[in-house]
């Protein structure tokens, strides 16, 4: 269970806690029913047993109804089954009637209480039903429902009260206001929790969509650069090839010159395309580190960079830049990290060549995904192996995930000590 909890994302944990909080409100109905029964001088045992069983059944059905209502409110799914709503309403009415059968002094206040038992029973069962319906109804409808049920509970108490034993009018008014206040607070709590969950879900979807759009924008940029570089030259090659073919049919000696010009344009296009691809595939390590900090901070994580990449050879910067890119992607996809540390360090050992080490360390990793040997890490290993380097992953004793890349730092300038 602890492992499954750690595998949940931040949104999943927040949703679990929020749902558990509102479910506990409904689960407390049977407990409050027992407390109410204990406070009575006299009870009818058969009626009390039915009353307690109905409180448990109503709480379970209301939790199921609230669960379905939250699903519809958050994901615009199908509404709960009608039988579920009908069962909750029927159990509510049956619970109130069972309370009248279980407590002889149904319209009298219990010991130490200021309100009739009938209103307390109505508050338990009616409040649970309204709470379960909170995600399905508008605030105006919920307000009207709370007021109507409070008036109905007061009317029920007044109608069955006996002379000399019934509650007075002022007491009923105060009890109705108390009913409205208590149930209203529960409804507002549940509604605010559902609203917060929906906002968090929308923010999570927006972050995912933003990442997808960023990838699409980068692809469009690359496609636009290739079009700008190759479009004109390929059009020129097409025109020159037609001209060379026409000159060749006529036996004109200029056909060979046109072909040589086409070859020159083709070589130039190849060189420009390589330059575009090289600019896309390689990047300055400092730029990559700054980009990683910005991306991780926008995802709600703190990122600290130790060391200075200035002075490293271009091939070393390009390889380590890819390590930073892949490591940043893995942190976002396979963890719920709150902090990440990126450290650059040159190792100088007597009798051994100088080596450059880049370490990325983050917390709150998904244990089933971390270091699973995806294609990204395999590609990084192959890229670094071509330069005499290597890449390793592991879990330090503190439960973090660490990605470490090492490679020769030939010609690299000294970096500040961390």
C-alpha angles and dihedrals in degrees: 000000000000091000092050089049091053090050092058116099123236091264091049092052093047091049091049093052093045094049091045090053095055093040090055089058090061094040088058092066095086090046091052089047090057091049090051091050092050090053093060124098093209132023135173105235098212092047091045092053090052090046093054093044090051091049090055093045093047092049091052094048092046091051089052090048092049091048091053092044092052090050090055093044094050102038103021089241128158118302119258117275114275092234089061092055091043092049092051092049092046093049090049093055092043091050093054091048090047088053090055089051095045099048118053091196092052094148095042127086115255122238111297093006129110100207134065118268090238091063092047091051090047090049091053099047100029093045091051091052094048091047090053091051094049098100092047100051134060121249091253092053092046092051091050091048093052092050093045094049091047090053091045092052091050091047091050091052093048094046097052097035116114123225110272091013104056124096118265121247095251091050091052092051093050091046091051091052090049090050091050092048097048096043091042091055090051092049093049091049093051093044093049091049092052092046091051091049091052092050091050091049091050091049091051091050090047091053091050091047091048091055091048092049091049090056091047091049091052091050091050091050092051091046090049092051092050091048092050092049101041103027097073095040094048090050089051091049090051093052093045092048091054090048092048091049091051092048091048091054089053092047092241115162090219090075091082091052092052090051091051089051090051089052091051091050090048092052090048091050090050091050093049092047090051089050091052093047091045091052089051097045098042129050140171110272092225090055091050092050092050090048092050091052091050094047095047093046091050087054091055099262131121115233126194124190119203119192137024122262094198114126098024116135115262094247091052092048091048093051095045090045088061089050090055091048095050093041092052091049091051092049091054096043102038106033146039092223122176096186136027130184123199114192130187117197137167114216115214112187123172110257094009131095118258113265132198117220126192117189128189116191126180138166134227097040123178100250096210094050104038115105092356092149101252123182091258094063091042090053090049090051091053092047093051093043089060087060095044095261137117141206129219135182131198150146115255118212091264091068095251127131119241129197114191127185122187129184140150114286098205110174093002119147121238115274122214114268112260 
